[in-house]
Structures are given as C-alpha cells and as structure tokens.
Amino acid sequence: MPKAKQKPSRNAQRNALTTTVTPAPRTPTGQWLPGFSGRQGIDPARARRALNADTIREMHAAFNRGGRKAIDKVMVNNPAVFLKLLVLLVPRELEVTHSGGVKGMSDEQLERGIEALEALMAKRAAGADAKVIEGVADTPSATEP
C-alpha cells in the first residue's frame, strides 16, 4: 500500500523560500549592514501590502478603462447585484466616540460656543421676520425685439 503524501511543514516551506535568497551582507565583524535584517524575503506583511497595492492600482486602471459603462450595464441589467454592491460598500457598524463634550471644555470655549449659538439664533430670527415679495415674471411679447 502506497503512503499518503504528506504536506510539507511550514518550516520546510519557509526554508524553501530562504534557500533561493542570497544572504544579507555583513560587516567584517559579522554584524548586518544598515538596512539589512538577515531575514530577507520572509516578510508576509510586506508581501500582502504590495499585493494589495498592486490589486488596487490595477482595479483603478480597469475602472478608468470602462468602469462607468460597466456600472451602468449592471444597474440596468441586474439591479439586485447593483444594490448588493452598494450595500457592501456601506460599513456595518459606525463607531462614534465622545471626547469629553461640554464637561471637557474650558470656560473660554464655552463662552465662544454660546456667542456662536446666539449669533446663529439672531440670524435665524432676522430671516424669519424678513418680508417676502411675491411676483410674476413677465413674458416678452412677440412684438418686442
């Protein structure tokens, strides 16, 4: 009976990646040169960021080529998919944090806030008392040039 193939261990996969990379340069005393950590080629976060950046860049280029037409086509031909995409763009939760509010304000800040509110209320009251003149636009007659 043949043995089942075993998946290579994570260390074996990592070692396979590092064997193809040339070692980072060192000083004569054995220290790494500035800018080298000795672990070249093993930075998954860096690779993920580069992949994300490339994907976003290519998606933007594709959108510039025909994105507006594609959106219009999906909107007309398949409105359910169009609405689903819109819903996916909206965040599920919106976190709102309070930063102290009125209790965290100084006396000067409170006074400026009150002055701004009083000015706003005065402006609103002046607009409510304004007189409205109603009129009808004249239509030019056929004899006028």
C-alpha positions as a Markdown table, in Angstrom:
| # | Residue | x | y | z |
|---|---|---|---|---|
| 1 | Met | 0.0 | 0.0 | 0.0 |
| 2 | Pro | 1.5 | 3.4 | -1.0 |
| 3 | Lys | 2.0 | 6.0 | 1.7 |
| 4 | Ala | -0.2 | 9.1 | 1.5 |
| 5 | Lys | 1.6 | 12.3 | 0.5 |
| 6 | Gln | 2.4 | 14.5 | 3.4 |
| 7 | Lys | 2.1 | 18.2 | 3.2 |
| 8 | Pro | 5.5 | 19.9 | 3.8 |
| 9 | Ser | 5.7 | 21.6 | 7.1 |
| 10 | Arg | 5.6 | 25.3 | 7.5 |
| 11 | Asn | 9.3 | 25.4 | 8.4 |
| 12 | Ala | 10.1 | 23.4 | 5.3 |
| 13 | Gln | 8.1 | 25.9 | 3.1 |
| 14 | Arg | 9.9 | 28.8 | 4.8 |
| 15 | Asn | 13.3 | 27.2 | 4.3 |
| 16 | Ala | 12.5 | 26.6 | 0.7 |
| 17 | Leu | 11.9 | 30.3 | 0.3 |
| 18 | Thr | 15.1 | 31.3 | 2.1 |
| 19 | Thr | 17.4 | 29.0 | 0.2 |
| 20 | Thr | 16.9 | 30.9 | -3.0 |
| 21 | Val | 17.6 | 34.3 | -1.4 |
| 22 | Thr | 21.2 | 35.4 | -1.2 |
| 23 | Pro | 22.3 | 36.2 | 2.4 |
| 24 | Ala | 22.3 | 39.8 | 3.5 |
| 25 | Pro | 25.7 | 41.4 | 3.6 |
| 26 | Arg | 27.6 | 41.7 | 6.9 |
| 27 | Thr | 30.4 | 43.7 | 8.2 |
| 28 | Pro | 33.8 | 42.0 | 8.8 |
| 29 | Thr | 32.8 | 41.7 | 12.5 |
| 30 | Gly | 29.7 | 39.7 | 11.5 |
| 31 | Gln | 27.1 | 42.4 | 12.1 |
| 32 | Trp | 24.4 | 43.1 | 9.5 |
| 33 | Leu | 24.9 | 46.2 | 7.4 |
| 34 | Pro | 22.5 | 49.0 | 7.9 |
| 35 | Gly | 19.2 | 48.3 | 6.1 |
| 36 | Phe | 19.5 | 44.5 | 6.3 |
| 37 | Ser | 18.0 | 42.4 | 8.9 |
| 38 | Gly | 19.2 | 39.0 | 7.8 |
| 39 | Arg | 15.6 | 37.8 | 7.1 |
| 40 | Gln | 15.2 | 38.9 | 3.6 |
| 41 | Gly | 12.3 | 37.5 | 1.6 |
| 42 | Ile | 10.4 | 36.4 | 4.7 |
| 43 | Asp | 8.0 | 39.3 | 5.4 |
| 44 | Pro | 4.4 | 38.2 | 4.7 |
| 45 | Ala | 3.0 | 41.5 | 5.8 |
| 46 | Arg | 5.2 | 43.4 | 3.3 |
| 47 | Ala | 4.2 | 40.9 | 0.6 |
| 48 | Arg | 0.5 | 41.4 | 1.5 |
| 49 | Arg | 0.8 | 45.2 | 1.4 |
| 50 | Ala | 2.5 | 45.0 | -2.0 |
| 51 | Leu | -0.2 | 42.7 | -3.4 |
| 52 | Asn | -3.0 | 44.9 | -2.0 |
| 53 | Ala | -1.3 | 48.0 | -3.6 |
| 54 | Asp | -0.9 | 46.2 | -6.9 |
| 55 | Thr | -4.5 | 45.0 | -6.9 |
| 56 | Ile | -5.9 | 48.4 | -6.1 |
| 57 | Arg | -3.7 | 50.0 | -8.8 |
| 58 | Glu | -4.9 | 47.5 | -11.4 |
| 59 | Met | -8.6 | 47.9 | -10.3 |
| 60 | His | -8.3 | 51.6 | -10.7 |
| 61 | Ala | -6.8 | 51.3 | -14.2 |
| 62 | Ala | -9.6 | 48.9 | -15.1 |
| 63 | Phe | -12.2 | 51.3 | -13.8 |
| 64 | Asn | -10.7 | 54.1 | -15.8 |
| 65 | Arg | -10.9 | 51.9 | -19.0 |
| 66 | Gly | -14.6 | 51.1 | -18.7 |
| 67 | Gly | -15.9 | 51.2 | -15.1 |
| 68 | Arg | -18.6 | 53.7 | -15.6 |
| 69 | Lys | -20.1 | 51.7 | -18.6 |
| 70 | Ala | -19.9 | 48.5 | -16.5 |
| 71 | Ile | -21.7 | 50.1 | -13.6 |
| 72 | Asp | -24.4 | 51.4 | -15.9 |
| 73 | Lys | -24.8 | 48.0 | -17.5 |
| 74 | Val | -25.1 | 46.2 | -14.2 |
| 75 | Met | -27.5 | 48.8 | -12.9 |
| 76 | Val | -29.8 | 48.3 | -15.9 |
| 77 | Asn | -29.5 | 44.5 | -16.5 |
| 78 | Asn | -29.2 | 43.2 | -12.9 |
| 79 | Pro | -30.4 | 45.8 | -10.3 |
| 80 | Ala | -30.2 | 43.2 | -7.5 |
| 81 | Val | -26.5 | 42.8 | -7.9 |
| 82 | Phe | -26.1 | 46.5 | -8.2 |
| 83 | Leu | -27.9 | 47.1 | -4.9 |
| 84 | Lys | -25.9 | 44.3 | -3.2 |
| 85 | Leu | -22.7 | 46.0 | -4.3 |
| 86 | Leu | -23.9 | 49.3 | -2.9 |
| 87 | Val | -24.8 | 47.6 | 0.4 |
| 88 | Leu | -21.4 | 46.0 | 0.6 |
| 89 | Leu | -19.8 | 49.5 | 0.4 |
| 90 | Val | -21.6 | 50.7 | 3.5 |
| 91 | Pro | -19.9 | 49.8 | 6.7 |
| 92 | Arg | -22.0 | 47.6 | 9.1 |
| 93 | Glu | -21.1 | 49.5 | 12.2 |
| 94 | Leu | -20.1 | 53.0 | 12.7 |
| 95 | Glu | -18.1 | 53.7 | 15.8 |
| 96 | Val | -18.8 | 57.0 | 17.5 |
| 97 | Thr | -16.7 | 58.1 | 20.4 |
| 98 | His | -17.4 | 61.0 | 22.7 |
| 99 | Ser | -14.4 | 63.2 | 23.5 |
| 100 | Gly | -15.5 | 64.9 | 26.7 |
| 101 | Gly | -18.3 | 67.1 | 25.4 |
| 102 | Val | -19.3 | 70.2 | 27.3 |
| 103 | Lys | -17.6 | 68.9 | 30.5 |
| 104 | Gly | -14.2 | 68.8 | 28.8 |
| 105 | Met | -14.5 | 72.4 | 27.5 |
| 106 | Ser | -12.8 | 75.4 | 29.1 |
| 107 | Asp | -14.7 | 78.5 | 30.2 |
| 108 | Glu | -13.4 | 80.4 | 27.1 |
| 109 | Gln | -14.5 | 77.6 | 24.8 |
| 110 | Leu | -18.0 | 77.6 | 26.4 |
| 111 | Glu | -18.3 | 81.4 | 26.1 |
| 112 | Arg | -17.3 | 81.3 | 22.4 |
| 113 | Gly | -19.8 | 78.4 | 21.8 |
| 114 | Ile | -22.6 | 80.4 | 23.5 |
| 115 | Glu | -21.8 | 83.5 | 21.4 |
| 116 | Ala | -21.8 | 81.5 | 18.2 |
| 117 | Leu | -25.2 | 80.0 | 19.1 |
| 118 | Glu | -26.6 | 83.4 | 20.0 |
| 119 | Ala | -25.4 | 84.8 | 16.7 |
| 120 | Leu | -26.9 | 81.9 | 14.8 |
| 121 | Met | -30.3 | 82.3 | 16.6 |
| 122 | Ala | -30.3 | 86.1 | 15.9 |
| 123 | Lys | -29.5 | 85.5 | 12.2 |
| 124 | Arg | -32.4 | 82.9 | 12.1 |
| 125 | Ala | -34.8 | 85.3 | 13.8 |
| 126 | Ala | -33.9 | 88.1 | 11.4 |
| 127 | Gly | -34.6 | 85.7 | 8.5 |
| 128 | Ala | -38.0 | 84.8 | 9.9 |
| 129 | Asp | -39.0 | 88.4 | 10.2 |
| 130 | Ala | -37.9 | 89.2 | 6.6 |
| 131 | Lys | -40.7 | 90.3 | 4.2 |
| 132 | Val | -41.2 | 88.2 | 1.1 |
| 133 | Ile | -42.2 | 89.9 | -2.0 |
| 134 | Glu | -44.2 | 87.7 | -4.4 |
| 135 | Gly | -44.1 | 88.5 | -8.1 |
| 136 | Val | -44.8 | 87.0 | -11.5 |
| 137 | Ala | -42.3 | 87.1 | -14.3 |
| 138 | Asp | -43.3 | 88.9 | -17.4 |
| 139 | Thr | -43.3 | 87.0 | -20.7 |
| 140 | Pro | -42.0 | 89.0 | -23.6 |
| 141 | Ser | -44.5 | 89.8 | -26.3 |
| 142 | Ala | -43.9 | 88.8 | -29.9 |
| 143 | Thr | -43.6 | 92.4 | -31.0 |
| 144 | Glu | -40.7 | 93.2 | -28.7 |
| 145 | Pro | -37.2 | 92.7 | -30.2 |
